C-alpha cells in the first residue's frame, strides 16, 4: 500500500503538470511566437542549459518536481525564479508566463533586481529610501512593486521609502510582475532610547576612590542601549567603558554618558586630597597655674591637601580651654583632652592630654592624706603607706611623696620647716602636740594616724590637746 502511494502521487502530479504544459504549448503555438531568449552568458529559467528559453525547460522542471528526473544545482539555480530556497510550482508558472510573453522584436525581460542594501536599521518614525536597479538595463516592463511582510513594524510606499512603525523586523520585497523577479531587504526597526539618568549628578570624592555609575535607560525595550562614557579632565578622574569612575588628583571634571542616539546625562565630580595624618608638637602637657597658656602646633600630611583647616576642641572646659589657633589655657585642676581634627570632614585627628595642677605642696599633701582615711592601719614605728604607719611616719611619708625628706626630723618635727601661728595655719601645715603630730586640713580639722584602734582618721584640731607648734614645710 505504501509503495503504491509513492508511485501514484508523483505520477498524478506529472499528469497534472503535463496537462498544464499542453495548454501552455498550445497558447504559445497559436500566437506563433519564437521562444528563443536573448543571448546572454546566463539565462534565467534555462533549465536544460541550451542558452535559450523553451518549452523543454518547463518539461525538465516539471520532471524534477515530480521526482522523475534530477536537475543539477547549477540548473536549479537558473530555475529558481521565485527566489526561495526550493523549487516549487510557482517557479513553473513564472517560467511558463515568461516563455508565453517572449517576442523576438521586443527587449528582454527583467532578469535581476538589485537593492542598494540587503538589510537596514531605522528608528521608530524614521524613513529611508531603498535604492533599486534592474538588469539588463534595457529590459522591457521594468515596473516594480514594493511590499512589507509586516506593516505593523514597517511600511513602504511605491517609491521605495520605508518607514519604521514599531520595534521588530520586517522584510521589504520589491518585485517585477512581468518577469516574476524579486529582491528583498530586511528592516530592523529600533526602539530608540528616550531618556537617560545617572544615579547621581554630583560627587565629591577623595583621591584614590573608585566606583561605578548606575545609569537608567528608558524605555526598557530600547533596541540599542550602548553607552559611551567620557571625562572632561582625565587628570582629575577617568571613567571606563563600563562606567567605572576613578579619582586621580585634586580638581574638578564632568563625566558625560551618551547613548547611541545622542541622549546625554552628566555628573559633576570634585576630587579632593584628604588630610591623612595630623601630628602635634606635644601629646601631653602639665600646667601648674591658673591662666597659664601653652601653644600647640599641628603638622598635616600629605602636603597637597585640599582643605588644611583645623578644628580644636577640649573635653573639659573647666580644666582647660583651647583657642582656634591651638593655644591652651589652664582654668582649674584636673585633666582634659585637647583634640585637633581636620576640617575637611574625613576624620583625621590628633590629641594632647593636659593636666592642670595648681595645688600647693600642702594642698597636695592634704589631698593624699585624705585618701588613706579609714584604709590605713596604725602601726607603732610604721613608715609604710601600704602596711601601716604611726603619726610621725604618716607625716614623713606624705611629704616624701612630694619630694621633701623629713625623716631626719621624725622624732622632732616641731623643728622642721618654718614656724607659723595657728591663726595663720594653712592646709598641709604640721600640727605638733605633746607626743603626737598631725596634718592640718583647714576649718579647724586635722588628718592623722590616731592609734591602733582608729588608724588614719579626721578629727577636730582639739583632739591632741594643746598645740605646741605649727610648722610649714613649703
C-alpha positions as a LaTeX table, in Angstrom:
\begin{tabular}{lrrr}
\hline
Residue & $x$ (\AA) & $y$ (\AA) & $z$ (\AA) \\
\hline
Unk1 & 0.00 & 0.00 & 0.00 \\
Unk2 & 2.83 & 2.42 & 0.89 \\
Unk3 & 4.64 & 1.53 & $-2.37$ \\
Unk4 & 1.52 & 2.40 & $-4.37$ \\
Unk5 & 1.32 & 5.84 & $-2.74$ \\
Unk6 & 4.96 & 6.55 & $-3.54$ \\
Unk7 & 4.34 & 5.80 & $-7.24$ \\
Unk8 & 0.87 & 7.22 & $-7.68$ \\
Unk9 & 1.39 & 10.64 & $-6.08$ \\
Unk10 & 4.36 & 11.70 & $-8.30$ \\
Unk11 & 2.56 & 10.21 & $-11.32$ \\
Unk12 & $-0.56$ & 12.20 & $-10.56$ \\
Unk13 & 1.49 & 15.42 & $-10.19$ \\
Unk14 & 3.20 & 14.70 & $-13.50$ \\
Unk15 & $-0.14$ & 14.15 & $-15.27$ \\
Unk16 & $-1.46$ & 17.46 & $-13.92$ \\
Unk17 & 1.68 & 19.30 & $-14.90$ \\
Unk18 & 1.69 & 17.71 & $-18.33$ \\
Unk19 & $-1.88$ & 18.86 & $-18.87$ \\
Unk20 & $-0.93$ & 22.41 & $-17.88$ \\
Unk21 & 2.12 & 22.13 & $-20.09$ \\
Unk22 & $-0.03$ & 21.13 & $-23.08$ \\
Unk23 & $-2.25$ & 24.18 & $-22.60$ \\
Unk24 & 0.82 & 26.43 & $-22.42$ \\
Unk25 & 2.29 & 24.90 & $-25.62$ \\
Unk26 & $-0.98$ & 25.34 & $-27.42$ \\
Unk27 & $-1.17$ & 29.01 & $-26.34$ \\
Unk28 & 2.36 & 29.67 & $-27.49$ \\
Unk29 & 1.83 & 27.84 & $-30.82$ \\
Unk30 & $-1.39$ & 29.74 & $-31.54$ \\
Unk31 & 0.49 & 33.04 & $-31.19$ \\
Unk32 & 3.24 & 31.75 & $-33.41$ \\
Unk33 & 5.87 & 33.34 & $-31.10$ \\
Unk34 & 9.53 & 32.49 & $-31.22$ \\
Unk35 & 10.56 & 31.26 & $-27.75$ \\
Unk36 & 14.23 & 31.88 & $-28.24$ \\
Unk37 & 15.61 & 34.11 & $-25.48$ \\
Unk38 & 18.16 & 36.86 & $-25.89$ \\
Unk39 & 21.71 & 35.61 & $-25.90$ \\
Unk40 & 23.32 & 36.29 & $-22.52$ \\
Unk41 & 26.06 & 34.47 & $-20.70$ \\
Unk42 & 23.39 & 33.04 & $-18.39$ \\
Unk43 & 19.63 & 32.99 & $-18.98$ \\
Unk44 & 17.28 & 32.86 & $-16.03$ \\
Unk45 & 14.96 & 29.85 & $-16.43$ \\
Unk46 & 17.31 & 27.99 & $-18.81$ \\
Unk47 & 16.90 & 24.62 & $-17.10$ \\
Unk48 & 18.32 & 22.40 & $-19.88$ \\
Unk49 & 21.31 & 24.73 & $-20.42$ \\
Unk50 & 20.86 & 25.33 & $-24.18$ \\
Unk51 & 21.16 & 29.11 & $-23.77$ \\
Unk52 & 17.53 & 29.87 & $-24.54$ \\
Unk53 & 14.09 & 29.59 & $-23.02$ \\
Unk54 & 11.80 & 26.97 & $-24.49$ \\
Unk55 & 9.02 & 24.60 & $-23.60$ \\
Unk56 & 11.59 & 21.89 & $-22.94$ \\
Unk57 & 12.80 & 23.91 & $-19.94$ \\
Unk58 & 9.30 & 23.68 & $-18.47$ \\
Unk59 & 9.23 & 19.93 & $-19.06$ \\
Unk60 & 12.59 & 19.44 & $-17.33$ \\
Unk61 & 11.42 & 21.49 & $-14.35$ \\
Unk62 & 8.17 & 19.52 & $-14.10$ \\
Unk63 & 10.09 & 16.24 & $-14.12$ \\
Unk64 & 12.26 & 17.49 & $-11.27$ \\
Unk65 & 9.28 & 18.47 & $-9.14$ \\
Unk66 & 7.59 & 15.10 & $-9.81$ \\
Unk67 & 10.81 & 13.31 & $-8.77$ \\
Unk68 & 11.11 & 11.76 & $-12.24$ \\
Unk69 & 14.39 & 13.46 & $-13.12$ \\
Unk70 & 17.20 & 15.12 & $-11.20$ \\
Unk71 & 18.48 & 18.58 & $-12.19$ \\
Unk72 & 21.97 & 19.75 & $-11.29$ \\
Unk73 & 22.42 & 22.51 & $-8.71$ \\
Unk74 & 23.52 & 24.96 & $-11.44$ \\
Unk75 & 20.34 & 24.33 & $-13.45$ \\
Unk76 & 18.23 & 24.55 & $-10.29$ \\
Unk77 & 19.71 & 27.96 & $-9.61$ \\
Unk78 & 18.67 & 29.09 & $-13.09$ \\
Unk79 & 15.18 & 27.72 & $-12.48$ \\
Unk80 & 14.74 & 29.45 & $-9.13$ \\
Unk81 & 12.61 & 32.29 & $-10.46$ \\
Unk82 & 10.74 & 32.70 & $-7.17$ \\
Unk83 & 13.95 & 33.35 & $-5.25$ \\
Unk84 & 13.08 & 30.89 & $-2.47$ \\
Unk85 & 15.18 & 28.09 & $-1.01$ \\
Unk86 & 13.48 & 25.36 & $-3.09$ \\
Unk87 & 11.89 & 24.83 & $-6.50$ \\
Unk88 & 8.09 & 24.83 & $-6.50$ \\
Unk89 & 5.10 & 25.03 & $-8.83$ \\
Unk90 & 5.34 & 28.83 & $-8.58$ \\
Unk91 & 8.65 & 28.67 & $-10.46$ \\
Unk92 & 6.99 & 26.57 & $-13.19$ \\
Unk93 & 4.14 & 29.05 & $-13.54$ \\
Unk94 & 6.52 & 32.01 & $-13.76$ \\
Unk95 & 8.64 & 30.23 & $-16.38$ \\
Unk96 & 5.55 & 29.43 & $-18.43$ \\
Unk97 & 4.50 & 33.09 & $-18.26$ \\
Unk98 & 7.91 & 34.29 & $-19.38$ \\
Unk99 & 8.02 & 31.96 & $-22.35$ \\
Unk100 & 4.48 & 32.90 & $-23.38$ \\
Unk101 & 5.41 & 36.62 & $-23.35$ \\
Unk102 & 8.68 & 36.40 & $-25.28$ \\
Unk103 & 8.80 & 38.35 & $-28.51$ \\
Unk104 & 11.93 & 38.45 & $-30.71$ \\
Unk105 & 11.10 & 42.03 & $-31.65$ \\
Unk106 & 10.95 & 43.22 & $-28.03$ \\
Unk107 & 13.63 & 43.97 & $-25.41$ \\
Unk108 & 14.47 & 41.16 & $-22.94$ \\
Unk109 & 12.53 & 40.79 & $-19.70$ \\
Unk110 & 13.88 & 41.91 & $-16.28$ \\
Unk111 & 16.27 & 39.23 & $-15.08$ \\
Unk112 & 17.62 & 40.74 & $-11.87$ \\
Unk113 & 16.57 & 43.35 & $-9.32$ \\
Unk114 & 19.37 & 44.90 & $-7.27$ \\
Unk115 & 18.75 & 46.73 & $-3.98$ \\
Unk116 & 21.41 & 49.04 & $-2.57$ \\
Unk117 & 21.32 & 47.11 & 0.70 \\
Unk118 & 20.23 & 43.72 & 2.00 \\
Unk119 & 19.42 & 44.94 & 5.49 \\
Unk120 & 18.97 & 48.22 & 7.31 \\
Unk121 & 18.06 & 49.61 & 10.73 \\
Unk122 & 15.67 & 52.51 & 11.24 \\
Unk123 & 14.25 & 54.15 & 14.34 \\
Unk124 & 10.53 & 54.29 & 15.02 \\
Unk125 & 9.18 & 57.12 & 12.87 \\
Unk126 & 12.36 & 57.31 & 10.78 \\
Unk127 & 12.27 & 56.81 & 6.99 \\
Unk128 & 14.88 & 55.65 & 4.48 \\
Unk129 & 14.77 & 55.21 & 0.71 \\
Unk130 & 15.80 & 51.90 & $-0.81$ \\
Unk131 & 17.89 & 52.33 & $-3.92$ \\
Unk132 & 16.94 & 49.86 & $-6.69$ \\
Unk133 & 18.16 & 49.00 & $-10.19$ \\
Unk134 & 17.31 & 46.26 & $-12.72$ \\
Unk135 & 19.30 & 44.12 & $-15.15$ \\
Unk136 & 19.53 & 44.15 & $-18.04$ \\
Unk137 & 19.28 & 47.93 & $-18.16$ \\
Unk138 & 17.16 & 47.94 & $-21.34$ \\
Unk139 & 14.75 & 45.26 & $-20.14$ \\
Unk140 & 11.10 & 45.71 & $-21.06$ \\
Unk141 & 8.36 & 46.29 & $-18.49$ \\
Unk142 & 10.56 & 47.44 & $-15.59$ \\
Unk143 & 7.61 & 48.38 & $-13.39$ \\
Unk144 & 8.44 & 47.47 & $-9.78$ \\
Unk145 & 6.20 & 46.92 & $-6.79$ \\
Unk146 & 7.15 & 47.27 & $-3.10$ \\
Unk147 & 5.52 & 45.46 & $-0.18$ \\
Unk148 & 6.16 & 44.84 & 3.53 \\
Unk149 & 5.89 & 41.49 & 5.25 \\
Unk150 & 4.59 & 43.21 & 8.40 \\
Unk151 & 3.10 & 46.68 & 8.13 \\
Unk152 & 2.72 & 46.89 & 11.91 \\
Unk153 & 6.51 & 47.09 & 12.06 \\
Unk154 & 7.46 & 48.85 & 8.81 \\
Unk155 & 5.61 & 50.23 & 5.79 \\
Unk156 & 6.92 & 51.02 & 2.31 \\
Unk157 & 5.49 & 53.18 & $-0.46$ \\
Unk158 & 5.90 & 52.61 & $-4.20$ \\
Unk159 & 8.90 & 54.93 & $-4.32$ \\
Unk160 & 10.81 & 52.57 & $-2.01$ \\
Unk161 & 10.56 & 54.80 & 1.07 \\
Unk162 & 10.49 & 52.61 & 4.18 \\
Unk163 & 9.16 & 54.00 & 7.49 \\
Unk164 & 9.57 & 52.36 & 10.91 \\
Unk165 & 6.30 & 51.87 & 12.81 \\
Unk166 & 7.20 & 49.76 & 15.85 \\
Unk167 & 10.16 & 47.77 & 17.16 \\
Unk168 & 10.80 & 44.50 & 15.34 \\
Unk169 & 11.79 & 43.05 & 11.97 \\
Unk170 & 10.04 & 43.17 & 8.62 \\
Unk171 & 11.04 & 42.14 & 5.10 \\
Unk172 & 10.60 & 44.66 & 2.32 \\
Unk173 & 10.04 & 42.91 & $-1.04$ \\
Unk174 & 10.47 & 44.58 & $-4.42$ \\
Unk175 & 9.28 & 42.57 & $-7.42$ \\
Unk176 & 8.63 & 42.81 & $-11.16$ \\
Unk177 & 5.28 & 41.27 & $-12.02$ \\
Unk178 & 6.09 & 40.70 & $-15.69$ \\
Unk179 & 9.19 & 38.62 & $-15.03$ \\
Unk180 & 8.39 & 37.38 & $-11.55$ \\
Unk181 & 11.83 & 38.53 & $-10.38$ \\
Unk182 & 12.13 & 39.92 & $-6.83$ \\
Unk183 & 14.63 & 41.08 & $-4.25$ \\
Unk184 & 14.33 & 41.64 & $-0.51$ \\
Unk185 & 15.74 & 43.81 & 2.27 \\
Unk186 & 15.45 & 43.01 & 5.98 \\
Unk187 & 14.45 & 46.05 & 8.02 \\
Unk188 & 15.17 & 46.21 & 11.75 \\
Unk189 & 13.00 & 48.86 & 13.39 \\
Unk190 & 14.70 & 50.03 & 16.56 \\
Unk191 & 13.06 & 51.39 & 19.71 \\
Unk192 & 15.16 & 54.49 & 20.43 \\
Unk193 & 16.36 & 55.49 & 23.88 \\
Unk194 & 14.08 & 58.27 & 25.10 \\
Unk195 & 15.74 & 59.20 & 28.38 \\
Unk196 & 18.94 & 58.57 & 30.34 \\
Unk197 & 19.56 & 59.16 & 34.02 \\
Unk198 & 22.60 & 58.62 & 36.24 \\
Unk199 & 22.24 & 57.58 & 39.87 \\
Unk200 & 23.96 & 60.81 & 40.93 \\
Unk201 & 24.51 & 64.23 & 39.39 \\
Unk202 & 27.30 & 65.42 & 41.71 \\
Unk203 & 30.11 & 63.60 & 43.50 \\
Unk204 & 32.79 & 64.70 & 45.95 \\
Unk205 & 35.45 & 62.03 & 46.32 \\
Unk206 & 38.93 & 61.73 & 47.77 \\
Unk207 & 41.98 & 60.82 & 45.71 \\
Unk208 & 42.14 & 57.07 & 45.15 \\
Unk209 & 38.41 & 56.44 & 45.44 \\
Unk210 & 36.65 & 54.44 & 42.71 \\
Unk211 & 33.13 & 53.25 & 42.00 \\
Unk212 & 30.67 & 52.57 & 39.20 \\
Unk213 & 27.78 & 54.65 & 37.92 \\
Unk214 & 24.34 & 53.04 & 37.64 \\
Unk215 & 22.70 & 54.51 & 34.52 \\
Unk216 & 18.97 & 54.04 & 33.89 \\
Unk217 & 17.99 & 53.82 & 30.21 \\
Unk218 & 14.34 & 54.24 & 29.22 \\
Unk219 & 12.29 & 52.63 & 27.84 \\
Unk220 & 13.34 & 49.17 & 28.97 \\
Unk221 & 12.80 & 47.73 & 25.48 \\
Unk222 & 15.14 & 50.21 & 23.77 \\
Unk223 & 16.92 & 48.38 & 20.96 \\
Unk224 & 20.39 & 49.87 & 21.36 \\
Unk225 & 21.40 & 50.59 & 24.95 \\
Unk226 & 25.04 & 51.19 & 24.10 \\
Unk227 & 26.59 & 53.91 & 26.28 \\
Unk228 & 29.74 & 55.94 & 25.72 \\
Unk229 & 31.50 & 57.47 & 28.75 \\
Unk230 & 33.90 & 60.42 & 28.81 \\
Unk231 & 35.65 & 62.71 & 31.30 \\
Unk232 & 36.29 & 66.39 & 30.63 \\
Unk233 & 39.52 & 66.23 & 32.67 \\
Unk234 & 41.19 & 62.84 & 32.80 \\
Unk235 & 43.98 & 64.18 & 35.02 \\
Unk236 & 41.39 & 64.57 & 37.76 \\
Unk237 & 39.26 & 61.46 & 37.14 \\
Unk238 & 38.83 & 58.82 & 34.47 \\
Unk239 & 35.81 & 56.73 & 33.56 \\
Unk240 & 35.97 & 53.29 & 31.93 \\
Unk241 & 33.86 & 51.95 & 29.07 \\
Unk242 & 31.75 & 50.20 & 31.69 \\
Unk243 & 31.15 & 53.43 & 33.66 \\
Unk244 & 33.68 & 52.90 & 36.49 \\
Unk245 & 34.92 & 56.22 & 37.90 \\
Unk246 & 38.45 & 56.55 & 39.34 \\
Unk247 & 39.52 & 59.69 & 41.25 \\
Unk248 & 43.16 & 60.52 & 40.47 \\
Unk249 & 44.06 & 64.03 & 41.61 \\
Unk250 & 42.51 & 67.10 & 43.27 \\
Unk251 & 40.33 & 69.12 & 40.91 \\
Unk252 & 37.02 & 69.09 & 39.05 \\
Unk253 & 35.72 & 67.25 & 35.99 \\
Unk254 & 32.43 & 66.44 & 34.30 \\
Unk255 & 31.55 & 62.86 & 33.43 \\
Unk256 & 29.30 & 62.52 & 30.37 \\
Unk257 & 27.31 & 59.43 & 29.41 \\
Unk258 & 25.93 & 59.36 & 25.84 \\
Unk259 & 23.52 & 56.90 & 24.20 \\
Unk260 & 23.81 & 55.66 & 20.62 \\
Unk261 & 21.12 & 58.14 & 19.55 \\
Unk262 & 22.80 & 61.10 & 21.25 \\
Unk263 & 20.95 & 61.46 & 24.55 \\
Unk264 & 23.32 & 62.65 & 27.31 \\
Unk265 & 23.49 & 62.63 & 31.10 \\
Unk266 & 26.24 & 64.28 & 33.16 \\
Unk267 & 27.73 & 64.18 & 36.65 \\
Unk268 & 29.93 & 66.89 & 38.16 \\
Unk269 & 32.88 & 65.35 & 40.01 \\
Unk270 & 35.04 & 67.09 & 42.60 \\
Unk271 & 38.16 & 65.25 & 43.74 \\
Unk272 & 39.87 & 66.33 & 46.95 \\
Unk273 & 43.06 & 65.29 & 48.73 \\
Unk274 & 42.05 & 64.50 & 52.28 \\
Unk275 & 44.19 & 65.03 & 55.37 \\
Unk276 & 45.57 & 61.60 & 56.14 \\
Unk277 & 47.53 & 62.36 & 59.32 \\
Unk278 & 47.90 & 65.12 & 61.93 \\
Unk279 & 50.90 & 65.36 & 64.26 \\
Unk280 & 51.03 & 67.69 & 67.30 \\
Unk281 & 54.21 & 69.10 & 68.84 \\
Unk282 & 53.04 & 67.74 & 72.21 \\
Unk283 & 50.96 & 64.72 & 73.11 \\
Unk284 & 50.79 & 65.60 & 76.82 \\
Unk285 & 51.33 & 68.70 & 78.95 \\
Unk286 & 51.05 & 69.87 & 82.57 \\
Unk287 & 50.07 & 73.40 & 83.60 \\
Unk288 & 50.68 & 74.49 & 87.21 \\
Unk289 & 48.97 & 77.85 & 87.38 \\
Unk290 & 45.53 & 79.07 & 86.53 \\
Unk291 & 45.68 & 81.21 & 83.40 \\
Unk292 & 48.90 & 79.59 & 82.24 \\
Unk293 & 48.96 & 79.05 & 78.45 \\
Unk294 & 50.65 & 76.63 & 76.10 \\
Unk295 & 50.65 & 76.72 & 72.28 \\
Unk296 & 50.13 & 73.54 & 70.30 \\
Unk297 & 51.25 & 73.34 & 66.67 \\
Unk298 & 49.98 & 70.80 & 64.18 \\
Unk299 & 51.56 & 69.43 & 61.02 \\
Unk300 & 49.42 & 67.66 & 58.44 \\
Unk301 & 50.18 & 65.22 & 55.66 \\
Unk302 & 50.23 & 64.92 & 52.75 \\
Unk303 & 51.25 & 68.47 & 51.87 \\
Unk304 & 48.88 & 68.88 & 48.90 \\
Unk305 & 45.64 & 68.59 & 50.87 \\
Unk306 & 42.63 & 70.42 & 49.50 \\
Unk307 & 41.47 & 71.75 & 52.89 \\
Unk308 & 44.14 & 72.36 & 55.56 \\
Unk309 & 41.83 & 73.93 & 58.16 \\
Unk310 & 41.86 & 72.54 & 61.70 \\
Unk311 & 39.22 & 72.31 & 64.43 \\
Unk312 & 40.36 & 72.46 & 68.08 \\
Unk313 & 38.19 & 71.19 & 70.97 \\
Unk314 & 38.56 & 70.43 & 74.69 \\
Unk315 & 36.92 & 67.60 & 76.57 \\
Unk316 & 36.63 & 69.69 & 79.78 \\
Unk317 & 36.50 & 73.46 & 79.56 \\
Unk318 & 36.53 & 73.70 & 83.40 \\
Unk319 & 40.06 & 72.36 & 83.33 \\
Unk320 & 41.49 & 73.84 & 80.14 \\
Unk321 & 40.29 & 75.77 & 77.10 \\
Unk322 & 41.72 & 75.80 & 73.58 \\
Unk323 & 41.63 & 78.64 & 71.05 \\
Unk324 & 41.06 & 78.38 & 67.29 \\
Unk325 & 44.82 & 78.80 & 66.92 \\
Unk326 & 45.69 & 75.93 & 69.26 \\
Unk327 & 46.51 & 77.89 & 72.45 \\
Unk328 & 45.72 & 76.01 & 75.70 \\
Unk329 & 44.74 & 77.98 & 78.81 \\
Unk330 & 44.62 & 76.46 & 82.31 \\
Unk331 & 41.29 & 77.02 & 84.08 \\
Unk332 & 41.14 & 74.63 & 87.02 \\
Unk333 & 42.67 & 71.50 & 88.46 \\
Unk334 & 42.07 & 68.26 & 86.60 \\
Unk335 & 42.70 & 66.67 & 83.24 \\
Unk336 & 41.34 & 67.43 & 79.78 \\
Unk337 & 41.90 & 66.05 & 76.30 \\
Unk338 & 42.62 & 68.60 & 73.61 \\
Unk339 & 41.64 & 67.34 & 70.13 \\
Unk340 & 42.82 & 68.65 & 66.79 \\
Unk341 & 40.60 & 67.47 & 63.93 \\
Unk342 & 40.98 & 68.04 & 60.18 \\
Unk343 & 38.43 & 70.49 & 58.84 \\
Unk344 & 37.86 & 68.53 & 55.63 \\
Unk345 & 35.47 & 66.21 & 57.44 \\
Unk346 & 37.30 & 62.97 & 56.69 \\
Unk347 & 38.21 & 62.31 & 60.32 \\
Unk348 & 41.98 & 62.72 & 60.76 \\
Unk349 & 42.56 & 63.63 & 64.44 \\
Unk350 & 45.41 & 64.11 & 66.93 \\
Unk351 & 45.13 & 64.63 & 70.72 \\
Unk352 & 47.08 & 66.10 & 73.61 \\
Unk353 & 46.31 & 65.15 & 77.22 \\
Unk354 & 46.54 & 68.18 & 79.51 \\
Unk355 & 46.85 & 68.12 & 83.30 \\
Unk356 & 46.21 & 71.32 & 85.23 \\
Unk357 & 47.69 & 71.10 & 88.75 \\
Unk358 & 47.58 & 74.40 & 90.65 \\
Unk359 & 47.64 & 72.87 & 94.19 \\
Unk360 & 50.32 & 73.94 & 96.65 \\
Unk361 & 52.54 & 71.30 & 98.19 \\
Unk362 & 50.48 & 71.50 & 101.34 \\
Unk363 & 47.22 & 71.06 & 99.40 \\
Unk364 & 48.65 & 68.04 & 97.63 \\
Unk365 & 49.69 & 66.54 & 100.99 \\
Unk366 & 46.18 & 67.06 & 102.33 \\
Unk367 & 44.61 & 65.52 & 99.24 \\
Unk368 & 46.82 & 62.48 & 99.51 \\
Unk369 & 46.35 & 62.15 & 103.27 \\
Unk370 & 42.56 & 62.10 & 102.95 \\
Unk371 & 42.79 & 59.18 & 100.54 \\
Unk372 & 44.05 & 56.97 & 103.43 \\
Unk373 & 41.27 & 57.77 & 105.89 \\
Unk374 & 39.73 & 54.55 & 107.14 \\
Unk375 & 42.03 & 52.50 & 104.93 \\
Unk376 & 45.49 & 52.61 & 106.51 \\
Unk377 & 46.29 & 50.90 & 109.82 \\
Unk378 & 48.19 & 52.43 & 112.71 \\
Unk379 & 51.44 & 50.56 & 113.37 \\
Unk380 & 53.82 & 51.69 & 116.11 \\
Unk381 & 57.02 & 52.79 & 114.40 \\
Unk382 & 55.47 & 52.16 & 110.96 \\
Unk383 & 56.57 & 54.20 & 107.95 \\
Unk384 & 54.78 & 52.44 & 105.04 \\
Unk385 & 51.71 & 53.89 & 103.40 \\
Unk386 & 50.87 & 50.34 & 102.37 \\
Unk387 & 51.36 & 48.25 & 105.51 \\
Unk388 & 50.92 & 50.83 & 108.27 \\
Unk389 & 52.27 & 53.97 & 109.93 \\
Unk390 & 52.40 & 55.78 & 113.23 \\
Unk391 & 51.67 & 59.51 & 113.49 \\
Unk392 & 55.15 & 60.79 & 112.54 \\
Unk393 & 55.70 & 58.06 & 109.94 \\
Unk394 & 52.44 & 59.13 & 108.26 \\
Unk395 & 53.55 & 62.80 & 108.04 \\
Unk396 & 57.07 & 62.00 & 106.79 \\
Unk397 & 55.81 & 59.50 & 104.17 \\
Unk398 & 53.28 & 62.01 & 102.78 \\
Unk399 & 55.89 & 64.75 & 102.34 \\
Unk400 & 58.32 & 62.27 & 100.85 \\
Unk401 & 55.80 & 61.76 & 98.02 \\
Unk402 & 56.11 & 65.48 & 97.24 \\
Unk403 & 59.89 & 65.35 & 97.27 \\
Unk404 & 60.57 & 66.57 & 100.81 \\
Unk405 & 62.77 & 64.46 & 103.13 \\
Unk406 & 61.66 & 64.90 & 106.74 \\
Unk407 & 62.81 & 61.54 & 108.01 \\
Unk408 & 65.63 & 63.16 & 109.97 \\
Unk409 & 63.03 & 65.14 & 111.89 \\
Unk410 & 60.75 & 62.20 & 112.50 \\
Unk411 & 61.00 & 62.42 & 116.30 \\
Unk412 & 61.32 & 66.21 & 116.31 \\
Unk413 & 59.01 & 67.51 & 113.59 \\
Unk414 & 58.38 & 70.64 & 115.71 \\
Unk415 & 61.76 & 71.80 & 114.38 \\
Unk416 & 61.11 & 71.11 & 110.65 \\
Unk417 & 60.27 & 73.83 & 108.10 \\
Unk418 & 59.31 & 77.23 & 109.45 \\
Unk419 & 57.06 & 78.05 & 112.33 \\
Unk420 & 53.74 & 79.86 & 111.90 \\
Unk421 & 50.97 & 80.71 & 114.28 \\
Unk422 & 47.88 & 78.56 & 114.44 \\
Unk423 & 45.88 & 81.60 & 113.38 \\
Unk424 & 47.82 & 81.63 & 110.09 \\
Unk425 & 47.83 & 77.86 & 109.59 \\
Unk426 & 47.16 & 76.57 & 106.04 \\
Unk427 & 46.24 & 73.14 & 104.74 \\
Unk428 & 49.34 & 70.93 & 104.80 \\
Unk429 & 50.97 & 72.55 & 107.81 \\
Unk430 & 52.17 & 70.16 & 110.55 \\
Unk431 & 50.34 & 70.46 & 113.90 \\
Unk432 & 52.53 & 69.36 & 116.81 \\
Unk433 & 51.13 & 68.13 & 120.15 \\
Unk434 & 52.83 & 66.70 & 123.16 \\
Unk435 & 53.67 & 63.16 & 121.91 \\
Unk436 & 51.67 & 63.44 & 118.65 \\
Unk437 & 51.71 & 65.09 & 115.18 \\
Unk438 & 49.01 & 65.64 & 112.52 \\
Unk439 & 48.35 & 67.35 & 109.16 \\
Unk440 & 46.15 & 70.45 & 109.24 \\
Unk441 & 43.39 & 70.25 & 106.57 \\
Unk442 & 41.67 & 73.59 & 107.30 \\
Unk443 & 38.49 & 74.63 & 109.07 \\
Unk444 & 39.84 & 73.52 & 112.45 \\
Unk445 & 40.42 & 69.90 & 111.41 \\
Unk446 & 43.36 & 67.53 & 111.16 \\
Unk447 & 44.08 & 64.18 & 109.47 \\
Unk448 & 46.39 & 61.82 & 111.37 \\
Unk449 & 47.30 & 58.27 & 112.32 \\
Unk450 & 45.50 & 58.31 & 115.65 \\
Unk451 & 46.03 & 54.92 & 117.32 \\
Unk452 & 45.80 & 51.18 & 116.72 \\
Unk453 & 42.04 & 51.23 & 117.25 \\
Unk454 & 41.22 & 54.07 & 114.80 \\
Unk455 & 44.02 & 54.07 & 112.24 \\
Unk456 & 44.03 & 57.13 & 109.97 \\
Unk457 & 41.13 & 59.45 & 110.78 \\
Unk458 & 39.98 & 63.08 & 110.52 \\
Unk459 & 39.46 & 64.88 & 113.83 \\
Unk460 & 38.97 & 68.33 & 115.27 \\
Unk461 & 42.23 & 70.11 & 115.98 \\
Unk462 & 41.47 & 69.80 & 119.70 \\
Unk463 & 41.86 & 66.02 & 119.57 \\
Unk464 & 45.54 & 66.13 & 120.52 \\
Unk465 & 45.23 & 68.65 & 123.29 \\
Unk466 & 47.32 & 71.79 & 123.40 \\
Unk467 & 49.26 & 72.72 & 120.29 \\
Unk468 & 53.00 & 73.04 & 120.87 \\
Unk469 & 53.97 & 74.14 & 117.31 \\
Unk470 & 52.70 & 74.72 & 113.77 \\
Unk471 & 55.34 & 74.08 & 111.06 \\
Unk472 & 55.12 & 74.93 & 107.33 \\
Unk473 & 57.28 & 72.83 & 105.04 \\
Unk474 & 56.60 & 74.56 & 101.66 \\
\hline
\end{tabular}
